[in-house]
Amino acid sequence: MIRPAHPVLLAVLLAGACATVPTPSPVADGAPSPMPFSTAAAHGELPAGWTPFRITRFKKPTEYRLVTHDGKVVLQATADASASGLHFDTVADLREHPWLAWKWKVPEANGKADSTLAHVEDSPARVIVVFEGGRDRLPPHEQMNSDLAKAMGGHELPYATLMYIWENHLPEGAIIDHHFSSRIKMIVAASGRDHVGAWQEERVNLLEDFRRAFGEDPPRVRAVGIMSDSDNTRARTIAWYGDIRFEKR
């Protein structure tokens, strides 16, 4: 039997959060982007559509709040031996909007974390993309994993999940197979200590990354999420997230 870890439960929660088909978010260029943090008020409520989720009631939640940092309203995440995140339901066809762009900043890396080892698999910053598709499309062993996850979390695993992470050791672009599910792939978007303390602008080709990770063309995106976690290493980390947006070719 496959034992799910917190990123598996995270994928279940994101899938359950969008159990009904969401309406694409309205933005100026028609892209199904999450509502931007920069349009909200510092220390106010999250922009419409962003919803908190907890991994389990037994884990301490990470603190998320809107702050003014470097002259802009951004989302600050403080993980203190904690794990939880935020999600935004949407529908995105990567044939039309294959690129995902965002900014993030980490003042200090979590030196105890290593995403290749299950017992210390934490990251100060993650951007997560969940894809639609049902249990019947999964291979047999993943159907069992999905059934187990549903029994624990109330929802089946999504068909596939990409997690873009800040990692300590591996180079940018590296793909890490998840320890408990072949349907979750972690991709290193930022690595090491060279870029800590400064805003990093990321732009990834979701279409090509999905093909690299899973060897097939992707279905539609059904949710985007963020997560900062340090529950495995018992560390304290801080990260800031800027706006996340889909872009055309």
Backbone bond lengths (Angstrom), bond angles and torsions (degrees), N, CA, C in turn:
res aa  C-N    CA-C-N  psi(-1)  N-CA   C-N-CA  omega(-1)  CA-C   N-CA-C  phi
1 M - - - 1.467 - - 1.517 109.33 -
2 I 1.314 117.06 137.92 1.459 122.36 -178.17 1.515 109.65 -87.61
3 R 1.304 116.98 127.14 1.464 121.40 -176.52 1.513 110.01 -94.90
4 P 1.332 119.16 118.44 1.459 119.44 -178.77 1.517 112.10 -76.65
5 A 1.313 116.48 139.45 1.463 122.83 172.11 1.513 108.40 -100.08
6 H 1.364 116.71 -178.57 1.462 117.47 -172.41 1.513 114.12 -63.22
7 P 1.348 122.95 -32.90 1.460 118.49 175.72 1.527 113.05 -64.30
8 V 1.352 117.49 -30.84 1.457 119.49 175.06 1.516 109.97 -65.85
9 L 1.320 117.17 -46.01 1.460 120.43 177.24 1.517 110.79 -63.26
10 L 1.326 116.81 -33.71 1.454 120.25 175.34 1.517 110.57 -59.33
11 A 1.329 116.83 -46.30 1.465 120.36 179.23 1.518 110.91 -62.96
12 V 1.325 117.18 -37.94 1.457 120.65 177.24 1.519 110.86 -62.42
13 L 1.330 116.26 -43.80 1.459 119.98 -179.72 1.518 111.39 -64.69
14 L 1.320 116.68 -41.03 1.459 119.27 177.79 1.515 110.73 -64.51
15 A 1.330 117.06 -37.70 1.457 119.91 178.29 1.523 110.98 -66.95
16 G 1.320 115.77 -43.40 1.449 119.24 179.81 1.508 113.28 -67.82
17 A 1.334 116.20 -29.70 1.459 120.35 -179.98 1.513 111.48 -65.13
18 C 1.330 117.13 -26.10 1.462 120.58 -180.00 1.523 110.22 -120.18
19 A 1.335 115.93 46.94 1.452 120.92 -179.58 1.518 111.80 -64.14
20 T 1.330 117.88 -30.62 1.442 121.30 171.28 1.519 108.52 -98.01
21 V 1.330 117.16 154.51 1.464 120.47 -176.42 1.516 109.31 -68.82
22 P 1.340 118.94 119.01 1.457 121.33 -178.16 1.516 111.51 -78.90
23 T 1.306 115.18 160.36 1.451 121.32 174.95 1.516 109.27 -88.75
24 P 1.337 118.58 133.24 1.461 119.14 178.32 1.519 111.25 -56.68
25 S 1.306 116.16 142.36 1.454 120.58 -177.17 1.518 110.79 -73.38
26 P 1.334 118.48 140.26 1.462 120.12 -178.49 1.519 111.89 -81.13
27 V 1.327 116.70 122.62 1.456 121.77 173.81 1.521 107.96 -136.40
28 A 1.309 115.53 169.35 1.457 120.23 -169.66 1.526 113.07 -61.15
29 D 1.344 118.61 -40.80 1.457 119.37 -175.27 1.520 113.00 -94.36
30 G 1.332 117.32 7.85 1.445 120.62 178.36 1.510 114.33 83.75
31 A 1.329 118.86 -1.56 1.457 121.59 178.69 1.532 110.05 -73.03
32 P 1.321 116.84 146.07 1.472 120.69 -177.01 1.523 112.55 -82.93
33 S 1.307 117.43 48.96 1.455 121.93 -173.41 1.522 112.15 -77.90
34 P 1.335 117.41 148.94 1.465 120.02 171.24 1.526 111.15 -59.76
35 M 1.329 116.23 151.25 1.457 120.16 177.64 1.528 109.33 -60.39
36 P 1.324 118.03 132.85 1.470 120.83 -173.99 1.526 112.82 -72.02
37 F 1.305 115.67 142.66 1.467 120.76 175.64 1.524 110.85 -69.01
38 S 1.326 116.80 -30.50 1.460 121.14 -173.28 1.519 113.46 -66.95
39 T 1.340 117.65 -16.36 1.465 120.61 -179.74 1.523 112.17 -89.14
40 A 1.329 117.30 -7.18 1.457 121.47 -178.57 1.523 110.74 -89.29
41 A 1.314 115.29 171.27 1.464 121.26 178.09 1.525 109.88 -91.83
42 A 1.313 115.74 136.91 1.461 119.88 175.80 1.517 109.82 -57.12
43 H 1.329 115.34 136.35 1.466 123.85 179.86 1.527 111.98 66.42
44 G 1.341 116.55 14.11 1.454 120.41 177.77 1.520 111.60 -100.59
45 E 1.341 115.67 -163.95 1.447 121.15 -179.52 1.526 110.80 -75.82
46 L 1.328 115.29 156.53 1.452 120.54 176.80 1.529 109.89 -63.05
47 P 1.333 117.96 150.23 1.466 120.02 175.31 1.528 110.87 -57.06
48 A 1.310 116.55 151.49 1.464 122.10 -177.72 1.523 110.62 -54.11
49 G 1.308 115.80 133.96 1.455 121.14 177.79 1.513 114.95 100.18
50 W 1.322 117.68 -23.32 1.460 120.66 176.89 1.528 108.99 -83.32
51 T 1.328 115.54 127.05 1.461 121.15 -174.11 1.521 110.27 -130.48
52 P 1.337 118.35 132.93 1.473 119.80 176.55 1.526 111.63 -72.40
53 F 1.317 116.29 152.46 1.460 121.15 169.52 1.522 108.93 -142.36
54 R 1.323 114.71 150.43 1.456 121.51 176.32 1.514 109.04 -110.01
55 I 1.314 116.61 146.38 1.458 121.17 179.42 1.517 110.08 -67.09
56 T 1.311 116.50 -56.32 1.455 123.12 170.39 1.523 106.46 -147.66
57 R 1.313 115.76 164.73 1.459 119.22 179.02 1.525 111.85 -71.67
58 F 1.324 117.13 -9.25 1.457 120.60 -179.47 1.529 112.43 -88.79
59 K 1.335 117.31 -11.28 1.454 120.46 -179.81 1.525 110.41 -102.24
60 K 1.308 115.33 138.25 1.455 121.05 176.03 1.527 109.53 -65.61
61 P 1.339 118.75 132.58 1.464 120.07 -179.82 1.529 111.80 -77.82
62 T 1.304 115.38 147.26 1.454 122.20 170.78 1.536 109.01 -72.05
63 E 1.325 116.56 145.99 1.470 120.68 -179.86 1.527 109.77 -90.06
64 Y 1.329 116.12 126.15 1.462 122.47 175.95 1.516 108.80 -120.50
65 R 1.340 116.41 130.80 1.456 119.62 176.15 1.521 110.21 -153.05
66 L 1.322 115.16 150.71 1.455 121.46 178.25 1.524 109.35 -82.04
67 V 1.321 116.01 130.49 1.462 121.28 -178.71 1.528 108.67 -137.90
68 T 1.332 115.49 162.22 1.456 120.57 169.24 1.520 108.00 -93.21
69 H 1.324 115.41 120.16 1.467 120.66 -177.53 1.522 108.22 -139.13
70 D 1.307 116.25 127.53 1.472 121.59 -176.61 1.524 111.62 53.85
71 G 1.327 115.44 36.98 1.458 121.04 173.32 1.515 116.17 84.04
72 K 1.357 118.30 2.45 1.453 120.86 179.66 1.525 110.62 -132.11
73 V 1.332 115.21 154.03 1.461 119.60 174.23 1.523 108.13 -79.75
74 V 1.325 116.28 122.57 1.464 123.15 -179.32 1.522 108.05 -135.49
75 L 1.315 115.09 171.95 1.456 120.55 177.31 1.517 109.30 -96.85
76 Q 1.328 116.06 124.69 1.460 120.81 176.90 1.527 109.18 -101.53
77 A 1.335 115.82 130.83 1.463 122.14 177.64 1.519 109.12 -116.11
78 T 1.318 116.13 124.66 1.460 121.75 176.57 1.517 108.20 -117.73
79 A 1.326 116.12 110.78 1.462 121.87 178.63 1.522 108.34 -103.16
80 D 1.314 116.22 122.81 1.459 122.57 -178.67 1.528 107.33 -129.84
81 A 1.334 115.69 88.67 1.469 121.51 -172.60 1.526 110.07 51.04
82 S 1.317 116.32 44.52 1.465 121.61 -169.83 1.520 111.31 -135.69
83 A 1.336 115.68 168.03 1.465 121.54 176.70 1.518 109.46 -157.65
84 S 1.315 116.56 115.64 1.463 123.62 170.38 1.519 106.53 -165.56
85 G 1.323 117.22 176.14 1.451 118.66 -176.97 1.506 113.22 -155.36
86 L 1.332 115.14 -167.38 1.454 123.35 176.49 1.527 107.54 -130.63
87 H 1.342 116.60 149.06 1.456 119.10 176.36 1.522 110.08 -134.53
88 F 1.329 113.70 158.63 1.463 121.82 178.38 1.521 107.77 -137.63
89 D 1.335 117.19 118.35 1.455 122.05 179.36 1.523 110.54 -77.18
90 T 1.325 115.80 137.93 1.460 120.24 177.87 1.515 108.73 -160.33
91 V 1.310 117.40 176.13 1.467 123.32 170.98 1.518 107.31 -129.85
92 A 1.319 117.12 122.44 1.464 121.11 -178.90 1.515 109.67 -135.31
93 D 1.321 116.00 127.16 1.457 122.99 174.73 1.527 107.61 -96.99
94 L 1.320 116.24 115.65 1.462 119.91 -174.31 1.522 112.95 -72.74
95 R 1.310 117.84 -9.67 1.465 119.16 172.04 1.530 110.33 -71.06
96 E 1.313 116.18 -23.76 1.462 120.85 179.04 1.525 112.02 -101.27
97 H 1.314 117.13 -36.91 1.475 121.83 -178.18 1.533 109.01 -131.72
98 P 1.326 117.26 75.97 1.471 119.83 -174.63 1.521 114.98 -77.65
99 W 1.331 118.29 -14.21 1.461 121.12 -174.76 1.521 111.55 -101.31
100 L 1.337 115.29 141.56 1.462 121.89 171.42 1.524 107.40 -122.21
101 A 1.330 116.26 129.88 1.469 121.44 -177.39 1.520 109.62 -127.08
102 W 1.310 116.28 145.38 1.465 121.31 176.39 1.530 109.26 -162.19
103 K 1.315 115.26 168.21 1.457 122.35 172.31 1.521 108.66 -121.31
104 W 1.330 115.51 145.37 1.458 120.44 173.45 1.518 109.80 -149.98
105 K 1.304 114.53 160.89 1.463 120.57 -177.63 1.519 108.29 -144.16
106 V 1.316 115.93 131.81 1.465 122.73 177.93 1.528 107.63 -125.16
107 P 1.336 119.14 118.96 1.464 120.24 -177.58 1.516 114.03 -73.54
108 E 1.335 116.26 -23.96 1.462 120.24 -179.26 1.521 108.70 -157.34
109 A 1.328 117.28 134.19 1.454 121.40 178.57 1.533 110.37 -73.91
110 N 1.312 115.63 157.40 1.463 121.93 174.52 1.526 107.61 -87.61
111 G 1.306 116.43 98.64 1.458 121.04 -174.73 1.511 114.56 -66.11
112 K 1.329 117.53 -16.05 1.459 121.11 -179.69 1.527 112.38 -85.87
113 A 1.332 117.34 -13.74 1.458 120.85 -171.18 1.526 111.98 -86.82
114 D 1.327 115.37 146.44 1.459 122.96 173.98 1.527 106.70 -149.76
115 S 1.316 116.56 111.19 1.463 120.45 -174.10 1.523 113.27 -71.77
116 T 1.322 117.95 -8.01 1.462 120.01 176.14 1.519 112.58 -87.86
117 L 1.340 116.98 -6.52 1.467 121.76 -178.87 1.526 109.31 -119.20
118 A 1.315 116.74 124.39 1.459 120.86 -172.56 1.527 112.82 -61.37
119 H 1.335 117.84 -36.04 1.458 119.55 -172.13 1.532 112.83 -77.97
120 V 1.354 118.05 -12.86 1.467 120.71 176.30 1.536 110.05 -129.73
121 E 1.297 116.84 31.73 1.466 122.42 -176.97 1.525 109.42 -83.99
122 D 1.332 115.66 86.91 1.464 123.84 176.98 1.522 108.58 -128.92
123 S 1.332 116.06 161.42 1.459 120.26 174.57 1.521 109.32 -149.99
124 P 1.329 117.97 135.98 1.460 119.14 178.73 1.519 113.07 -67.72
125 A 1.352 117.29 -19.01 1.459 120.15 -179.15 1.519 109.86 -152.64
126 R 1.328 115.74 132.98 1.467 122.39 175.68 1.527 108.34 -137.93
127 V 1.317 116.47 142.76 1.455 123.22 166.11 1.526 106.20 -118.32
128 I 1.321 117.03 126.02 1.457 122.41 -167.95 1.524 109.52 -119.63
129 V 1.329 115.76 136.73 1.460 121.93 179.07 1.520 108.11 -126.07
130 V 1.340 116.29 124.84 1.460 122.68 -177.44 1.526 109.21 -110.60
131 F 1.340 116.33 137.51 1.457 122.62 -175.65 1.526 110.75 -112.10
132 E 1.333 115.45 146.51 1.452 120.37 -178.32 1.526 111.00 -77.60
133 G 1.318 115.39 163.82 1.461 122.03 -178.13 1.512 109.28 139.61
134 G 1.316 117.05 144.07 1.453 120.69 -172.98 1.515 114.26 -97.41
135 R 1.313 114.34 175.10 1.464 122.75 -179.16 1.521 111.74 -56.97
136 D 1.328 117.67 -37.09 1.463 121.03 -174.75 1.520 112.63 -63.60
137 R 1.324 117.18 -20.35 1.465 120.90 179.70 1.525 112.38 -84.27
138 L 1.325 117.23 -9.33 1.453 121.19 -176.64 1.524 110.88 -83.86
139 P 1.344 117.87 151.08 1.465 119.83 172.21 1.527 110.26 -65.69
140 P 1.340 118.13 159.64 1.473 121.14 -173.30 1.525 114.65 -52.54
141 H 1.345 117.45 -44.59 1.461 118.10 -177.19 1.524 111.54 -67.31
142 E 1.336 116.94 -29.71 1.452 119.53 177.87 1.538 111.20 -78.99
143 Q 1.322 117.34 -25.93 1.462 119.50 172.81 1.525 110.13 -63.38
144 M 1.331 116.51 -38.56 1.466 120.04 176.24 1.524 110.62 -65.98
145 N 1.321 116.55 -41.97 1.459 120.64 177.30 1.528 110.28 -61.79
146 S 1.333 116.41 -40.90 1.463 120.92 179.49 1.523 111.15 -64.39
147 D 1.332 116.41 -40.69 1.466 120.20 178.83 1.535 110.82 -64.31
148 L 1.322 115.39 -40.08 1.460 119.18 179.07 1.520 110.44 -66.55
149 A 1.326 116.18 -42.42 1.457 120.02 178.89 1.522 110.88 -63.22
150 K 1.325 116.99 -38.32 1.460 120.00 178.47 1.519 110.82 -64.74
151 A 1.332 116.27 -39.31 1.463 119.71 178.56 1.524 111.20 -63.81
152 M 1.351 117.00 -34.32 1.453 120.65 -178.03 1.521 112.42 -85.61
153 G 1.342 116.43 -40.71 1.459 120.03 -172.80 1.508 115.82 -109.89
154 G 1.342 116.96 -10.02 1.452 119.81 177.63 1.506 114.62 93.64
155 H 1.350 118.27 -6.65 1.455 121.51 -178.64 1.522 109.61 -141.64
156 E 1.337 115.58 149.12 1.449 120.51 176.10 1.526 110.37 -70.16
157 L 1.326 114.64 158.56 1.460 119.00 172.98 1.522 110.04 -64.01
158 P 1.322 117.48 145.55 1.465 119.56 170.12 1.524 109.57 -66.37
159 Y 1.314 115.63 166.00 1.463 119.77 -177.96 1.526 110.95 -61.66
160 A 1.316 117.37 -39.63 1.464 120.54 -179.01 1.522 109.65 -159.88
161 T 1.331 115.61 152.21 1.461 122.11 179.52 1.526 109.27 -140.55
162 L 1.331 116.07 132.73 1.461 122.17 170.34 1.520 108.63 -108.98
163 M 1.321 116.57 132.40 1.456 122.21 176.02 1.524 108.90 -119.01
164 Y 1.315 117.08 116.60 1.462 121.80 174.33 1.521 107.83 -91.27
165 I 1.327 116.11 123.30 1.458 120.30 -168.97 1.525 111.52 -125.82
166 W 1.346 114.03 159.29 1.465 122.62 168.17 1.526 105.46 -95.75
167 E 1.352 115.89 117.44 1.457 121.37 -170.46 1.511 109.99 -122.16
168 N 1.315 116.71 155.92 1.464 120.49 -174.70 1.517 114.75 -86.25
169 H 1.333 117.59 -34.43 1.455 119.59 -163.80 1.528 114.80 -117.61
170 L 1.312 118.20 -44.24 1.455 121.49 -172.55 1.526 111.42 -78.77
171 P 1.327 118.07 154.45 1.467 120.87 -178.91 1.522 111.86 -73.46
172 E 1.316 115.62 158.96 1.454 121.01 177.06 1.521 110.22 -59.73
173 G 1.318 115.07 138.42 1.455 121.17 -177.99 1.511 114.16 94.62
174 A 1.324 117.86 -14.70 1.461 120.53 179.77 1.524 110.44 -65.09
175 I 1.316 115.74 142.49 1.463 122.11 177.96 1.519 108.51 -106.53
176 I 1.319 115.98 129.24 1.459 122.27 179.36 1.521 108.18 -111.14
177 D 1.318 116.53 121.01 1.461 120.03 174.72 1.517 109.03 -69.07
178 H 1.334 115.29 132.64 1.452 117.53 179.08 1.515 110.73 -65.72
179 H 1.328 116.19 149.08 1.452 121.90 -172.13 1.523 112.93 -70.83
180 F 1.336 118.47 -21.74 1.456 120.68 -172.85 1.524 114.11 -126.29
181 S 1.323 117.84 -3.57 1.460 119.70 -179.85 1.521 110.15 -154.07
182 S 1.339 116.04 130.92 1.459 120.39 176.72 1.513 112.16 -75.87
183 R 1.327 117.70 -6.72 1.467 121.87 -178.82 1.513 112.20 -95.16
184 I 1.313 118.07 6.26 1.459 123.16 174.01 1.525 107.91 -123.59
185 K 1.327 116.43 121.61 1.457 121.38 178.82 1.525 108.67 -121.15
186 M 1.318 116.11 132.86 1.450 121.94 175.69 1.529 108.71 -100.09
187 I 1.332 116.90 130.71 1.453 122.14 -179.99 1.522 108.82 -117.79
188 V 1.318 116.79 128.15 1.459 121.42 -178.43 1.529 108.54 -74.28
189 A 1.336 115.56 114.93 1.466 121.12 177.72 1.524 111.48 -99.09
190 A 1.315 117.38 -28.13 1.464 122.69 176.01 1.523 107.12 -142.62
191 S 1.326 116.40 142.79 1.458 119.50 -172.42 1.520 111.65 -137.81
192 G 1.322 113.93 142.61 1.460 120.55 170.62 1.519 114.19 73.21
193 R 1.327 114.26 -161.04 1.462 121.53 -174.54 1.530 113.26 -105.96
194 D 1.334 116.80 -1.93 1.461 119.15 -174.36 1.527 112.67 -63.42
195 H 1.323 117.20 -31.01 1.456 120.56 -173.13 1.530 113.58 -109.13
196 V 1.321 117.73 8.29 1.453 118.84 179.29 1.531 109.49 -67.95
197 G 1.329 114.64 147.63 1.454 120.03 177.19 1.512 114.76 86.05
198 A 1.332 118.23 0.95 1.468 121.47 179.75 1.523 109.06 -137.11
199 W 1.319 115.55 148.91 1.455 120.24 177.44 1.526 109.77 -64.99
200 Q 1.329 115.93 132.45 1.458 122.38 175.85 1.517 109.01 -113.61
201 E 1.311 116.65 129.37 1.459 121.44 178.27 1.522 108.71 -100.16
202 E 1.309 115.86 118.66 1.455 121.56 -177.80 1.533 109.52 -107.61
203 R 1.315 116.19 143.06 1.465 122.27 174.18 1.520 106.75 -144.30
204 V 1.326 116.73 111.97 1.455 121.33 -174.41 1.517 109.57 -118.03
205 N 1.322 115.91 147.56 1.454 122.43 176.10 1.525 107.79 -91.76
206 L 1.320 116.57 97.71 1.459 120.77 -177.28 1.517 112.15 -61.56
207 L 1.305 116.09 -37.97 1.465 120.42 -179.14 1.521 110.83 -60.15
208 E 1.327 116.38 -49.80 1.456 120.19 -178.82 1.525 111.97 -72.42
209 D 1.330 117.17 -36.46 1.464 119.69 178.03 1.527 111.22 -64.56
210 F 1.336 117.03 -38.50 1.471 119.56 177.67 1.520 109.83 -64.42
211 R 1.313 116.92 -42.90 1.464 119.93 178.47 1.529 110.98 -62.06
212 R 1.332 116.95 -41.86 1.471 120.34 178.60 1.521 111.13 -64.03
213 A 1.323 115.79 -40.80 1.461 120.57 -173.56 1.523 112.66 -77.26
214 F 1.332 117.00 -38.88 1.460 120.11 -171.20 1.531 114.08 -117.96
215 G 1.338 117.88 -7.53 1.446 120.16 176.39 1.510 115.13 70.55
216 E 1.323 117.31 28.37 1.465 122.45 -179.72 1.520 108.48 -157.48
217 D 1.332 115.75 169.21 1.456 119.71 175.38 1.521 110.51 -77.16
218 P 1.323 117.91 146.53 1.463 120.46 -174.96 1.525 112.86 -81.21
219 P 1.327 117.09 148.38 1.461 120.21 163.73 1.528 109.31 -75.57
220 R 1.319 117.34 -171.64 1.464 120.18 -179.31 1.530 111.26 -73.15
221 V 1.304 114.50 150.53 1.465 120.62 171.27 1.521 108.66 -72.18
222 R 1.313 117.11 139.97 1.459 121.10 178.36 1.522 113.69 -118.27
223 A 1.325 118.49 -13.46 1.468 120.63 177.20 1.516 109.78 -165.12
224 V 1.327 115.47 153.56 1.462 123.79 172.48 1.524 106.91 -123.67
225 G 1.311 116.59 141.69 1.455 119.71 179.51 1.515 111.75 -141.46
226 I 1.312 116.09 167.55 1.460 122.57 170.97 1.515 108.48 -131.22
227 M 1.304 115.60 154.23 1.462 119.38 179.18 1.514 109.74 -157.90
228 S 1.318 116.37 134.14 1.460 124.17 169.43 1.523 106.88 -120.18
229 D 1.321 117.07 125.87 1.460 119.38 -173.98 1.523 110.98 -140.29
230 S 1.332 114.78 146.71 1.464 121.43 178.29 1.520 110.31 -148.25
231 D 1.333 116.06 24.99 1.464 120.06 -175.32 1.523 112.66 -70.46
232 N 1.329 118.08 -30.55 1.463 119.71 -179.17 1.525 112.24 -77.35
233 T 1.312 117.10 -37.89 1.473 120.47 -178.18 1.521 112.77 -92.02
234 R 1.324 117.06 -10.27 1.475 122.69 -179.56 1.526 111.10 61.23
235 A 1.305 117.12 30.69 1.462 122.28 -178.14 1.530 110.56 -95.12
236 R 1.334 115.51 176.37 1.457 122.21 174.24 1.520 107.89 -122.52
237 T 1.318 116.77 121.01 1.460 121.63 -178.51 1.523 109.90 -131.55
238 I 1.330 114.77 157.25 1.468 121.97 177.41 1.525 107.52 -130.26
239 A 1.316 115.68 143.64 1.463 121.30 174.18 1.509 109.03 -146.64
240 W 1.326 115.83 152.48 1.464 120.96 173.87 1.523 108.10 -120.33
241 Y 1.335 115.54 136.51 1.459 122.31 178.49 1.527 109.32 -115.09
242 G 1.333 115.17 131.52 1.452 120.86 170.03 1.516 110.73 -91.66
243 D 1.312 116.88 -168.20 1.463 122.14 -177.44 1.527 110.58 -65.23
244 I 1.333 114.94 147.13 1.462 123.36 177.60 1.519 107.41 -115.34
245 R 1.325 117.18 133.34 1.468 118.24 -176.35 1.530 111.10 -147.27
246 F 1.327 115.50 146.28 1.462 122.45 169.51 1.526 108.37 -84.50
247 E 1.322 116.08 147.16 1.451 121.18 179.37 1.529 110.10 -134.72
248 K 1.336 114.94 151.62 1.454 120.35 176.64 1.524 110.34 -77.70
249 R 1.302 115.47 176.49 1.469 120.54 -179.55 1.528 111.03 -60.77
